[in-house]
Amino acid sequence: MSAQLEVPRLEDLSDIGVGVEPSDQPGVVSLVAWANDGSTVTLTWDEIAGSASIRWLNGDEVRLVLERETPVKISVRDERGVIEFHVWSRWEGMGGELVVRVGEHVAVHDTLLRT
């Protein structure tokens, strides 16, 4: 069984400017953020399975899909009009942070380090 995944409270996201899409599956939530260049980024997490994914689309074109099977914490914030999705992960001596910024354009930073 995976460790408890720390996720944002949905009621705290109402003023951030993301679309919240609850699922019919328990523990699964998707958030959508829109960049000014027309791109969309969807962050989906599953609290029960302990997983998260990022999907970046530019129109109908899939630009990037990233999956995390060992996330420990997810946060979503609005930093001066830029939506930031953060996914921290840990697994067998490795730690990672995935940061996706959605504003004028989309920027992705993915770090994995030995701990």
MDAnalysis code that builds the backbone (N, CA, C; Angstrom):
import MDAnalysis as mda
import numpy as np

u = mda.Universe.empty(345, n_residues=115, atom_resindex=np.repeat(np.arange(115), 3), trajectory=True)
u.add_TopologyAttr("name", ["N", "CA", "C"] * 115)
u.add_TopologyAttr("resid", np.arange(1, 116))
u.add_TopologyAttr("resname", ["MET", "SER", "ALA", "GLN", "LEU", "GLU", "VAL", "PRO", "ARG", "LEU", "GLU", "ASP", "LEU", "SER", "ASP", "ILE", "GLY", "VAL", "GLY", "VAL", "GLU", "PRO", "SER", "ASP", "GLN", "PRO", "GLY", "VAL", "VAL", "SER", "LEU", "VAL", "ALA", "TRP", "ALA", "ASN", "ASP", "GLY", "SER", "THR", "VAL", "THR", "LEU", "THR", "TRP", "ASP", "GLU", "ILE", "ALA", "GLY", "SER", "ALA", "SER", "ILE", "ARG", "TRP", "LEU", "ASN", "GLY", "ASP", "GLU", "VAL", "ARG", "LEU", "VAL", "LEU", "GLU", "ARG", "GLU", "THR", "PRO", "VAL", "LYS", "ILE", "SER", "VAL", "ARG", "ASP", "GLU", "ARG", "GLY", "VAL", "ILE", "GLU", "PHE", "HIS", "VAL", "TRP", "SER", "ARG", "TRP", "GLU", "GLY", "MET", "GLY", "GLY", "GLU", "LEU", "VAL", "VAL", "ARG", "VAL", "GLY", "GLU", "HIS", "VAL", "ALA", "VAL", "HIS", "ASP", "THR", "LEU", "LEU", "ARG", "THR"])
u.atoms.positions = np.array([
    [0.847, -1.188, 0.000],
    [0.000, 0.000, 0.000],
    [0.882, 1.237, 0.000],
    [0.553, 2.210, -0.812],
    [1.348, 3.428, -0.897],
    [1.043, 4.346, 0.279],
    [1.993, 5.247, 0.563],
    [1.807, 6.221, 1.632],
    [0.702, 7.195, 1.242],
    [0.139, 7.855, 2.243],
    [-0.910, 8.834, 2.010],
    [-0.406, 9.954, 1.097],
    [-1.154, 10.251, 0.070],
    [-0.819, 11.313, -0.861],
    [-1.450, 12.608, -0.359],
    [-0.634, 13.637, -0.154],
    [-1.132, 14.935, 0.300],
    [-1.535, 15.754, -0.924],
    [-2.810, 16.147, -0.970],
    [-3.343, 16.897, -2.107],
    [-4.042, 18.153, -1.607],
    [-4.227, 19.138, -2.492],
    [-4.932, 20.350, -2.072],
    [-6.413, 20.074, -1.816],
    [-6.997, 20.858, -0.926],
    [-8.438, 20.773, -0.707],
    [-9.129, 21.483, -1.873],
    [-10.118, 20.844, -2.449],
    [-10.780, 21.388, -3.632],
    [-11.411, 22.747, -3.356],
    [-11.929, 22.952, -2.162],
    [-12.548, 24.243, -1.847],
    [-11.517, 25.371, -1.798],
    [-10.241, 25.046, -1.604],
    [-9.189, 26.064, -1.606],
    [-8.787, 26.490, -3.017],
    [-9.269, 25.772, -4.029],
    [-8.882, 26.048, -5.411],
    [-9.879, 26.938, -6.151],
    [-10.970, 27.312, -5.496],
    [-12.034, 28.051, -6.187],
    [-11.592, 29.425, -6.678],
    [-10.629, 30.062, -6.027],
    [-10.189, 31.401, -6.422],
    [-8.909, 31.404, -7.249],
    [-8.417, 30.236, -7.637],
    [-7.120, 30.164, -8.300],
    [-7.217, 30.293, -9.818],
    [-8.328, 29.975, -10.416],
    [-8.438, 30.074, -11.868],
    [-8.163, 28.783, -12.599],
    [-8.421, 27.655, -11.941],
    [-8.303, 26.354, -12.597],
    [-9.685, 25.717, -12.637],
    [-9.903, 24.886, -13.641],
    [-11.135, 24.113, -13.714],
    [-10.967, 22.847, -12.902],
    [-11.931, 22.538, -12.053],
    [-11.893, 21.329, -11.227],
    [-12.877, 20.332, -11.807],
    [-12.372, 19.141, -12.130],
    [-13.200, 18.105, -12.732],
    [-13.163, 16.842, -11.882],
    [-14.073, 16.717, -10.907],
    [-14.127, 15.476, -10.129],
    [-14.501, 14.309, -11.041],
    [-14.103, 13.139, -10.640],
    [-14.356, 11.935, -11.436],
    [-15.428, 11.088, -10.768],
    [-15.970, 10.144, -11.517],
    [-16.881, 9.163, -10.933],
    [-16.114, 8.158, -10.083],
    [-14.808, 8.076, -10.284],
    [-13.975, 7.161, -9.510],
    [-13.577, 7.841, -8.201],
    [-13.736, 7.183, -7.067],
    [-13.371, 7.790, -5.788],
    [-11.887, 8.148, -5.747],
    [-11.584, 9.337, -5.228],
    [-10.195, 9.752, -5.048],
    [-9.524, 10.306, -6.288],
    [-10.216, 10.354, -7.425],
    [-9.626, 10.847, -8.670],
    [-10.164, 12.250, -8.965],
    [-9.243, 13.194, -9.201],
    [-9.604, 14.578, -9.510],
    [-8.703, 15.068, -10.637],
    [-9.262, 15.880, -11.533],
    [-8.480, 16.528, -12.584],
    [-8.641, 18.035, -12.459],
    [-7.528, 18.746, -12.644],
    [-7.523, 20.206, -12.677],
    [-7.032, 20.641, -14.041],
    [-7.649, 21.672, -14.603],
    [-7.263, 22.175, -15.921],
    [-6.867, 23.640, -15.791],
    [-5.728, 23.992, -16.406],
    [-5.271, 25.379, -16.471],
    [-5.045, 25.729, -17.934],
    [-5.307, 26.992, -18.275],
    [-5.234, 27.451, -19.657],
    [-4.152, 28.502, -19.797],
    [-3.252, 28.307, -20.754],
    [-2.208, 29.292, -21.048],
    [-2.746, 30.302, -22.051],
    [-2.151, 31.480, -22.064],
    [-2.575, 32.525, -22.997],
    [-2.294, 32.160, -24.453],
    [-1.371, 31.223, -24.699],
    [-1.063, 30.818, -26.073],
    [-2.019, 29.751, -26.613],
    [-3.056, 29.406, -25.825],
    [-4.042, 28.423, -26.259],
    [-3.793, 27.016, -25.757],
    [-2.674, 26.775, -25.104],
    [-2.375, 25.456, -24.542],
    [-3.228, 25.195, -23.309],
    [-3.473, 23.913, -23.042],
    [-4.128, 23.513, -21.795],
    [-3.261, 22.477, -21.104],
    [-3.265, 22.526, -19.790],
    [-2.541, 21.548, -18.983],
    [-3.529, 20.948, -17.999],
    [-3.566, 19.623, -17.956],
    [-4.439, 18.908, -17.026],
    [-3.576, 18.122, -16.051],
    [-3.793, 18.364, -14.768],
    [-3.171, 17.595, -13.695],
    [-4.241, 16.675, -13.141],
    [-3.969, 15.379, -13.143],
    [-4.904, 14.397, -12.594],
    [-4.199, 13.613, -11.506],
    [-4.884, 13.432, -10.376],
    [-4.316, 12.584, -9.323],
    [-5.337, 11.568, -8.878],
    [-4.809, 10.469, -8.342],
    [-5.621, 9.384, -7.800],
    [-5.096, 9.117, -6.402],
    [-5.845, 9.561, -5.401],
    [-5.403, 9.402, -4.016],
    [-5.347, 7.938, -3.593],
    [-6.225, 7.123, -4.121],
    [-6.273, 5.713, -3.723],
    [-5.107, 4.939, -4.332],
    [-4.864, 5.130, -5.625],
    [-3.764, 4.429, -6.299],
    [-2.415, 5.072, -6.006],
    [-2.418, 6.329, -5.546],
    [-1.164, 7.030, -5.287],
    [-0.431, 7.354, -6.571],
    [-1.120, 8.030, -7.491],
    [-0.486, 8.372, -8.759],
    [-0.923, 9.770, -9.191],
    [-0.151, 10.337, -10.128],
    [-0.465, 11.650, -10.684],
    [0.018, 11.693, -12.117],
    [-0.641, 12.521, -12.922],
    [-0.197, 12.691, -14.307],
    [-0.432, 14.130, -14.743],
    [0.412, 14.560, -15.676],
    [0.304, 15.868, -16.312],
    [0.123, 15.631, -17.801],
    [-0.830, 16.336, -18.405],
    [-1.072, 16.236, -19.851],
    [-1.152, 17.651, -20.405],
    [-0.235, 17.965, -21.333],
    [-0.158, 19.290, -21.941],
    [-0.594, 19.173, -23.389],
    [-1.634, 19.922, -23.759],
    [-2.153, 19.931, -25.122],
    [-2.017, 21.321, -25.710],
    [-1.666, 21.369, -26.988],
    [-1.687, 22.612, -27.752],
    [-2.694, 22.368, -28.867],
    [-3.925, 22.825, -28.668],
    [-5.013, 22.462, -29.571],
    [-5.283, 20.979, -29.430],
    [-5.247, 20.242, -30.540],
    [-5.434, 18.791, -30.510],
    [-4.118, 18.039, -30.398],
    [-2.998, 18.768, -30.417],
    [-1.676, 18.141, -30.381],
    [-1.225, 17.901, -28.936],
    [-0.868, 16.646, -28.648],
    [-0.323, 16.311, -27.330],
    [1.141, 16.722, -27.305],
    [1.465, 17.669, -26.454],
    [2.848, 18.148, -26.340],
    [3.651, 17.322, -25.347],
    [3.005, 16.885, -24.242],
    [3.743, 16.185, -23.195],
    [2.773, 15.435, -22.296],
    [3.155, 14.218, -21.910],
    [2.434, 13.459, -20.892],
    [3.477, 12.925, -19.927],
    [3.311, 13.244, -18.650],
    [4.213, 12.750, -17.605],
    [3.388, 12.042, -16.544],
    [3.876, 10.882, -16.093],
    [3.199, 10.096, -15.062],
    [4.106, 9.980, -13.844],
    [3.509, 9.997, -12.676],
    [4.234, 9.760, -11.429],
    [3.475, 8.702, -10.637],
    [4.142, 7.595, -10.350],
    [3.521, 6.514, -9.589],
    [3.880, 6.572, -8.108],
    [4.738, 7.507, -7.724],
    [5.166, 7.591, -6.328],
    [5.061, 9.012, -5.772],
    [3.994, 9.754, -6.086],
    [3.912, 11.102, -5.536],
    [3.618, 11.066, -4.041],
    [4.133, 12.055, -3.328],
    [3.845, 12.174, -1.902],
    [3.073, 13.448, -1.596],
    [3.222, 14.458, -2.471],
    [2.525, 15.721, -2.248],
    [2.260, 16.407, -3.585],
    [1.086, 17.031, -3.666],
    [0.710, 17.818, -4.833],
    [0.229, 19.171, -4.334],
    [0.693, 20.234, -4.975],
    [0.175, 21.560, -4.635],
    [-0.146, 22.327, -5.903],
    [-1.065, 23.267, -5.757],
    [-1.496, 24.116, -6.866],
    [-1.547, 25.532, -6.316],
    [-0.915, 26.475, -7.021],
    [-0.935, 27.860, -6.578],
    [-1.019, 28.811, -7.749],
    [-1.419, 30.015, -7.421],
    [-1.435, 31.108, -8.379],
    [-0.334, 32.065, -7.952],
    [0.723, 32.153, -8.748],
    [1.842, 33.044, -8.472],
    [1.796, 34.203, -9.449],
    [1.172, 35.284, -9.054],
    [1.053, 36.499, -9.886],
    [0.487, 36.199, -11.267],
    [-0.614, 35.456, -11.286],
    [-1.284, 35.170, -12.545],
    [-0.779, 33.951, -13.293],
    [0.199, 33.274, -12.745],
    [0.719, 32.042, -13.345],
    [0.309, 30.870, -12.447],
    [-0.388, 29.899, -13.016],
    [-0.777, 28.714, -12.256],
    [0.426, 27.786, -12.172],
    [0.732, 27.320, -10.965],
    [1.841, 26.387, -10.765],
    [1.319, 25.084, -10.192],
    [1.587, 23.988, -10.912],
    [1.322, 22.639, -10.429],
    [2.659, 22.073, -9.941],
    [2.710, 21.609, -8.702],
    [3.910, 20.976, -8.140],
    [3.558, 19.545, -7.741],
    [4.398, 18.598, -8.148],
    [4.228, 17.192, -7.754],
    [5.566, 16.722, -7.202],
    [5.600, 16.408, -5.894],
    [6.806, 15.866, -5.267],
    [6.664, 14.355, -5.181],
    [7.762, 13.640, -5.425],
    [7.717, 12.179, -5.368],
    [8.949, 11.641, -4.645],
    [8.795, 10.454, -4.078],
    [9.891, 9.749, -3.399],
    [9.758, 8.263, -3.699],
    [10.936, 7.640, -3.916],
    [10.934, 6.200, -4.136],
    [12.343, 5.673, -4.002],
    [12.575, 4.735, -3.100],
    [13.835, 4.015, -2.911],
    [15.079, 4.887, -3.076],
    [15.210, 5.895, -2.225],
    [16.405, 6.726, -2.243],
    [16.430, 7.803, -3.305],
    [15.321, 7.981, -4.011],
    [15.223, 9.022, -5.035],
    [14.116, 9.991, -4.639],
    [14.345, 11.251, -4.954],
    [13.330, 12.270, -4.709],
    [13.192, 13.131, -5.946],
    [11.977, 13.547, -6.224],
    [11.778, 14.353, -7.423],
    [10.767, 15.453, -7.208],
    [10.871, 16.472, -8.051],
    [9.880, 17.535, -8.076],
    [9.583, 17.874, -9.529],
    [8.314, 17.839, -9.860],
    [7.825, 18.218, -11.173],
    [7.063, 19.522, -10.998],
    [7.467, 20.555, -11.738],
    [6.806, 21.857, -11.665],
    [6.348, 22.235, -13.071],
    [5.063, 22.531, -13.192],
    [4.509, 22.983, -14.462],
    [3.899, 24.356, -14.218],
    [4.361, 25.351, -14.978],
    [3.859, 26.720, -14.872],
    [3.023, 27.026, -16.109],
    [1.820, 27.516, -15.866],
    [0.884, 27.814, -16.944],
    [0.521, 29.291, -16.843],
    [0.990, 30.077, -17.801],
    [0.741, 31.510, -17.828],
    [0.624, 31.968, -19.262],
    [1.537, 32.823, -19.685],
    [1.581, 33.228, -21.096],
    [1.810, 31.995, -21.974],
    [2.735, 31.139, -21.543],
    [3.058, 29.868, -22.194],
    [3.112, 28.802, -21.101],
    [3.499, 27.589, -21.458],
    [3.668, 26.498, -20.506],
    [5.153, 26.226, -20.347],
    [5.608, 26.082, -19.104],
    [7.004, 25.729, -18.815],
    [6.997, 24.527, -17.879],
    [7.882, 23.562, -18.157],
    [7.952, 22.337, -17.369],
    [9.370, 22.170, -16.844],
    [9.484, 21.901, -15.544],
    [10.767, 21.605, -14.907],
    [10.602, 20.302, -14.157],
    [11.437, 19.324, -14.468],
    [11.340, 17.987, -13.870],
    [12.708, 17.630, -13.302],
    [12.765, 17.408, -12.000],
    [14.021, 17.113, -11.322],
    [13.911, 15.788, -10.589],
    [14.942, 14.960, -10.689],
    [15.011, 13.708, -9.960],
    [16.425, 13.588, -9.402],
    [16.522, 13.450, -8.076],
    [17.815, 13.387, -7.422],
    [17.885, 12.216, -6.457],
    [19.078, 11.700, -6.286],
    [19.315, 10.664, -5.288],
    [19.343, 11.339, -3.923],
    [18.602, 10.780, -2.946],
    [18.540, 11.379, -1.615],
    [19.362, 10.612, -0.604],
])
